[in-house]
Amino acid sequence: MKFIDLFSGAGGFSRGFVEEGFNPLLAIELEEDAAFSYALNFNGTILEKINNEFKIRELKGYVSIYPFKHPFDEESIKWLKFLKTYREDLNPIVINGDIREIHSIDIEKLIKKKVDVVIGGPPCEGYTGANPKREKNPFNRLYKDETGRLVLEYIRIVGDLQPKIFVMENVPGIKDVKGELIKEFRDIGYESIYFNELNAEDYGNPSVRRRVFISNIEINPEKTKKTTVIEAIGDLMYKGRDIPNHEYMALPKRYRNKVHKLGWGDAFLYFKGANRRLGNYIRLHPFKLAETVMGKRFFIHPYEDRLLTPREQARLMSYPDYHLFAGGLRSSLNQIGESVPPCVSRAIAKVVKENL
């Protein structure tokens, strides 16, 4: 069962498929830190396209106190094994570049195998109600907006590779162009298109997250028990910073007094979306679900006057502790907030497996 991941990010969507026995052949990701994270987690080889040739990208970085190099040297592999991240059985190609510059012929030459499944989550900025600058005309979100048009790049590659199954993740707002998307997918040979709307909390995610998974199969996984904030992160209060990505983030001095006065569920900053106000710097309620995790959204610990660490935020998105995030604190938070929760990905992967 072989798959590729377009707009892969740090690998949240891939994580669930890998846990269900799928083999990742290739991922495409523009952001350097996220591409590095993907390679760390799935033993990938990072390539970049220079003058129409693919060359290995040399990178250095840290995850907490642990140093890594790419291509992976003996010390890097030692630390990956120590953190229980190393996967000797996997070796996907990770293209760190702009998908608009990647031809499907490039992909076929690199992987040399038939792809069973294509997954991916094109950026949602063009469609989300959290974006006050999104195009007012839904048609323009898909065909005019530069970010929104990236959905068409996903469809282009699916059309060229003709996988048995594809699954594309985005925000519910993308249904505003449902008719156009059905036409686009039918034009590349897929007649039955399903807009599967899933709530991540129904599959064990400790934070609220409603997303649409557009596919050529119906996806309706069996629901599981909900998980509260304290069930997800409570034990991390008593663990040291040797846990990867568990570095404390300093609160801006001007916010400290406000944070101390926050009650559970309260926020002291708000940002304006296209059709609603969204809270930021939210004191989490320990016995409830967290609000939706986003790349630029910060949470305050339920019992301590501090921001969550990236590892705690990753727990709110159901990531296992052996899933690593390269780059600085803000980069790690962005990677986490812009991903598919692995618990949702795994539930989807089970359905995909049954349909192959």
HELIX and SHEET records of a PDB file:
HELIX    1   1 GLY A   12  GLU A   19  1                                   8    
HELIX    2   2 GLU A   32  PHE A   42  1                                  11    
HELIX    3   3 GLU A   74  PHE A   82  1                                   9    
HELIX    4   4 ILE A   99  GLU A  101  5                                   3    
HELIX    5   5 SER A  104  ILE A  111  1                                   8    
HELIX    6   6 PRO A  138  TYR A  143  1                                   6    
HELIX    7   7 LEU A  150  LEU A  161  1                                  12    
HELIX    8   8 PRO A  172  VAL A  177  5                                   6    
HELIX    9   9 LYS A  178  ASP A  187  1                                  10    
HELIX   10  10 ALA A  200  TYR A  203  5                                   4    
HELIX   11  11 VAL A  229  ILE A  233  1                                   5    
HELIX   12  12 GLY A  234  TYR A  238  5                                   5    
HELIX   13  13 LYS A  253  TYR A  255  5                                   3    
HELIX   14  14 ARG A  256  LYS A  261  1                                   6    
HELIX   15  15 PRO A  310  ARG A  315  1                                   6    
HELIX   16  16 LEU A  329  GLY A  337  1                                   9    
HELIX   17  17 PRO A  342  ASN A  355  1                                  14    
SHEET    1   A 9 GLU A  53  ILE A  56  0                                        
SHEET    2   A 9 THR A  45  ILE A  50 -1                                        
SHEET    3   A 9 ILE A  93  ASN A  96  1                                        
SHEET    4   A 9 ASN A  23  GLU A  29  1                                        
SHEET    5   A 9 LYS A   2  LEU A   6  1                                        
SHEET    6   A 9 VAL A 117  GLY A 120  1                                        
SHEET    7   A 9 ILE A 165  ASN A 170  1                                        
SHEET    8   A 9 ARG A 210  SER A 215 -1                                        
SHEET    9   A 9 TYR A 194  ASN A 199 -1                                        
SHEET    1   B 2 LEU A  59  VAL A  63  0                                        
SHEET    2   B 2 TYR A  66  HIS A  70 -1                                        
SHEET    1   C 3 ALA A 267  LYS A 272  0                                        
SHEET    2   C 3 ARG A 277  ARG A 283 -1                                        
SHEET    3   C 3 PHE A 299  ILE A 300  1                                        
END                                                                             
